[in-house]
């Protein structure tokens, strides 16, 4: 995934200046006593790589940001607001083909561009990005050849052994025995900001999961709300990413859900797979 802040320094939710957190009823802290409150934290994955894109969601998570974010205005680039049906299901079936396990063969339409952006965000927000060989495969598959060539080196530097260590991973991106590293992107909706037969700009609103599930973890799995914007180009018979960027929010007011235990999170990650998204 790419990095962001765990706690806002002002404003709170709904203008109250307060946040609500409900921990397990057992009286024990989540994940063996780990809490985020004692330090600045950042879960958005937003570090600039070269001149091409912002790096994916885990970088700020490890480096801890300052809580600032871009505007969360939902107005599209032409000044109009998405209509009420903008995220409604169209009835179009998901693509049936995959390249290296990644959905491919999207339609050369606005809906096809939205489906591509949603599925690409899922792939780029996965744990595979923390393992060199898989990361190279993802970048080469999802970006244009020119963008991929510029990104590979800077990304390898960004996902250094030191950075992985801050996330609790070894130099190869593997979690410790008995722990489960979680990095997932779950799209909530998409919108087309610009479109032509050869180029598209699509924003994906998503909720992300990132953290380490394990009894010894000091970084429990937490959620973040982000908007990921992709500049796409029709290339080699499919939509490919030219550049991408992320910003915080819009984030809803959190509910009063009881935080799950480490074992429950690990079990859920093992049992529940992902989807192929279609507009």
C-alpha positions as a printed Julia matrix, in Angstrom:
279×3 Matrix{Float64}:
   0.0     0.0     0.0
   1.26    3.89    0.24
   1.54    5.99    4.05
  -0.76    8.56    6.35
  -1.54    9.81    9.82
  -3.13    7.89   12.62
  -4.36   10.83   14.65
  -5.53   14.28   13.54
  -4.12   17.1    15.62
  -7.27   19.24   15.39
 -10.85   19.22   14.21
 -11.78   15.68   15.22
 -14.87   14.08   13.76
 -17.97   16.05   12.9
 -16.38   19.24   14.18
 -16.4    18.04   17.78
 -12.64   17.88   18.21
 -13.02   14.39   19.65
 -12.49   10.89   18.41
 -14.07    7.64   19.61
 -12.2     4.39   20.09
 -13.64    1.23   21.58
 -11.22   -1.46   22.67
 -11.97   -5.12   23.4
 -14.28   -5.69   26.36
 -11.77   -7.99   28.03
  -9.92   -4.98   29.38
  -6.69   -5.89   27.61
  -5.14   -3.64   24.98
  -5.34   -4.74   21.38
  -2.57   -7.03   20.21
  -1.0    -7.74   23.54
  -1.0    -4.19   24.88
  -0.02   -2.27   21.77
  -1.6     1.14   21.38
  -0.95    3.95   18.99
  -1.68    6.86   21.32
   1.83    7.35   22.68
   3.5     8.33   19.44
   2.94   10.09   16.19
   1.83    7.65   13.53
   1.18    7.68    9.85
  -0.63    5.14    7.74
  -0.99    6.75    4.37
   1.41    5.47    1.78
   2.43    8.73    0.2
   6.18    9.3    -0.52
   7.22   10.9    -3.77
   9.25    8.65   -6.05
  11.21   10.56   -8.67
   8.98   12.83  -10.73
   6.47   10.21  -11.72
   4.18    9.28   -8.8
   3.64    9.2    -5.08
   4.77    5.93   -3.57
   2.12    3.58   -2.28
   0.49    3.45    1.12
   2.98    2.06    3.58
   5.73    4.62    3.52
   4.16    7.19    5.79
   2.91    4.38    8.0
   6.5     3.55    8.83
   7.95    7.05    8.72
   5.07    8.71   10.6
   3.72   11.91    9.09
   2.51   15.2    10.55
  -1.22   14.82   10.09
  -1.66   17.25    7.21
  -3.66   16.32    4.18
  -5.01   17.72    0.95
  -8.52   19.04    0.52
 -11.21   16.41    0.48
 -13.43   18.27   -2.0
 -15.38   15.77   -4.06
 -15.95   18.15   -6.96
 -14.64   16.8   -10.24
 -12.1    18.67  -12.34
 -14.79   20.26  -14.54
 -16.56   21.71  -11.49
 -19.51   19.33  -11.52
 -20.59   16.95   -8.76
 -20.94   13.21   -9.38
 -24.61   12.26   -9.63
 -26.28    9.89   -7.19
 -25.79    6.91   -9.51
 -22.1     7.53  -10.1
 -21.07    4.54   -8.0
 -24.1     2.36   -8.69
 -23.47   -1.04  -10.25
 -23.77   -0.94  -14.03
 -24.36   -4.64  -14.53
 -21.14   -4.93  -16.55
 -19.37   -8.17  -15.73
 -15.8    -8.1   -14.39
 -13.01   -8.92  -16.8
 -12.42  -12.63  -17.24
  -8.7   -12.51  -17.99
  -5.73  -12.09  -15.7
  -2.06  -11.4   -16.34
   0.19  -12.7   -13.58
  -2.84  -12.95  -11.32
  -3.85   -9.33  -11.98
  -7.15   -8.54  -13.76
  -6.49   -7.31  -17.32
  -8.23   -6.68  -20.61
 -10.4    -3.75  -19.49
 -12.78   -2.09  -21.93
 -11.74    1.07  -23.72
 -14.57    2.98  -22.07
 -15.12    5.14  -19.01
 -16.4     2.12  -17.11
 -13.39    0.11  -18.21
 -11.04    2.84  -16.95
 -12.83    2.92  -13.59
 -12.63   -0.87  -13.26
  -8.92   -0.78  -14.12
  -8.19    1.93  -11.55
 -10.09    0.09   -8.8
  -8.32   -3.21   -9.47
  -4.92   -1.54   -9.81
  -5.34    0.14   -6.43
  -6.01   -3.27   -4.88
  -2.86   -4.76   -6.44
  -0.63   -1.8    -5.54
  -1.98   -1.77   -1.99
  -1.23   -5.45   -1.4
   1.5    -7.12    0.63
   3.19   -8.08   -2.64
   4.53   -4.55   -2.93
   6.83   -5.27    0.03
   8.53   -8.17   -1.76
  10.96   -7.19   -4.51
  10.13   -9.76   -7.21
   6.38   -9.31   -6.84
   6.74   -5.53   -6.73
   8.7    -5.52   -9.99
   6.06   -7.71  -11.63
   3.25   -5.43  -10.45
   4.96   -2.24  -11.6
   5.86   -3.7   -15.0
   2.32   -5.0   -15.49
   0.33   -1.97  -14.35
   2.39    1.03  -15.47
   3.37    2.13  -18.95
   6.83    0.94  -19.92
   8.24    4.45  -19.55
   6.73    4.97  -16.1
   7.81    1.51  -14.92
  11.41    2.16  -15.99
  11.49    5.35  -13.91
   9.8     3.81  -10.88
  11.61    0.52  -10.35
  14.88    1.9    -8.95
  13.34    4.55   -6.65
  10.83    2.03   -5.33
  13.57   -0.47   -4.53
  15.33    2.26   -2.58
  12.14    3.25   -0.79
  11.37   -0.35    0.2
  14.77   -0.72    1.83
  15.62   -3.25    4.52
  15.53   -0.42    7.06
  12.06    0.64    5.96
  10.78   -2.94    6.01
  12.26   -3.38    9.45
  10.23   -0.46   10.76
   7.12   -2.34    9.66
   8.27   -5.48   11.46
   9.26   -7.29    8.24
  12.57   -8.92    7.37
  14.73   -7.78    4.43
  12.66   -9.93    2.04
   9.35   -8.46    3.17
   8.31  -11.45    5.28
   6.51  -11.21    8.63
   7.93  -12.91   11.74
   6.8   -16.45   12.48
   3.43  -16.35   14.2
   2.55  -12.89   12.86
   0.55  -11.77    9.82
   1.41   -8.59    7.95
  -1.72   -6.93    6.58
  -1.85   -4.46    3.7
  -5.1    -4.19    1.76
  -7.01   -1.63   -0.27
 -10.81   -1.94   -0.48
 -12.34    0.43   -3.07
 -15.56    2.13   -2.01
 -16.24    4.05   -5.21
 -14.68    5.53   -8.34
 -15.21    8.66  -10.42
 -13.93    9.74  -13.83
 -12.4    13.21  -13.7
 -11.25   13.31  -17.34
 -11.7    10.93  -20.23
 -10.78   10.42  -23.89
 -10.22    7.29  -25.97
  -6.5     7.41  -25.15
  -6.32    8.95  -21.67
  -8.34    8.9   -18.46
  -8.06   10.38  -14.99
  -9.87    8.25  -12.41
 -10.11    8.73   -8.64
 -10.66    5.75   -6.32
 -12.05    6.33   -2.84
 -10.94    3.49   -0.61
 -10.46    2.21    2.91
  -7.07    0.69    3.62
  -5.91   -1.86    6.17
  -2.32   -1.91    7.32
  -0.41   -3.26   10.3
   1.0    -6.38   11.88
  -1.3    -8.93   13.46
   0.5   -10.88   16.16
   0.78  -11.09   19.93
   4.14   -9.3    19.88
   3.03   -6.58   17.45
   3.34   -2.93   18.46
   1.52   -1.79   15.29
  -1.95   -3.38   15.26
  -3.92   -3.48   12.02
  -5.71   -0.17   11.57
  -7.85    1.5     8.91
  -7.32    4.62    6.85
  -9.51    6.39    4.31
  -7.84    7.72    1.17
  -8.49    8.89   -2.36
  -6.12    7.49   -4.98
  -6.06    9.25   -8.34
  -4.69    7.52  -11.44
  -3.68    9.06  -14.76
  -4.25    6.23  -17.21
  -3.21    5.76  -20.82
  -4.47    3.24  -23.36
  -1.37    1.21  -24.14
  -0.84   -2.26  -25.63
  -4.55   -3.0   -25.6
  -5.25   -2.08  -21.98
  -5.31    0.8   -19.52
  -1.9     1.49  -17.97
  -0.84    3.91  -15.23
   1.24    6.92  -16.21
   1.2     8.69  -12.83
  -0.74    8.37   -9.58
  -1.18   10.31   -6.35
  -3.0    10.0    -3.03
  -4.61   12.25   -0.46
  -6.33   11.67    2.87
 -10.09   11.12    3.18
 -12.92   11.61    3.02
 -13.18    9.65    6.26
 -16.51    8.86    7.94
 -17.09    9.11   11.68
 -15.87    5.82   13.23
 -18.47    3.56   14.77
 -18.5     1.92   18.16
 -17.26   -1.43   16.9
 -15.22   -3.48   19.33
 -11.65   -3.95   18.15
 -10.91   -7.55   17.15
  -8.17   -9.58   18.73
  -4.95  -10.43   16.91
  -6.1   -14.01   16.32
  -9.42  -12.83   14.87
  -7.69  -10.47   12.44
  -5.2   -13.11   11.32
  -8.0   -15.64   10.8
 -10.05  -13.15    8.78
  -7.1   -12.27    6.55
  -6.52  -15.96    5.85
 -10.17  -16.75    5.2
 -11.41  -13.76    3.22
  -9.98  -13.16   -0.24
 -10.4   -10.18   -2.5
 -12.62   -9.31   -5.45
 -12.25   -8.38   -9.09
 -13.93   -4.98   -9.28
 -16.17   -3.87  -12.15
 -17.98   -0.58  -12.5
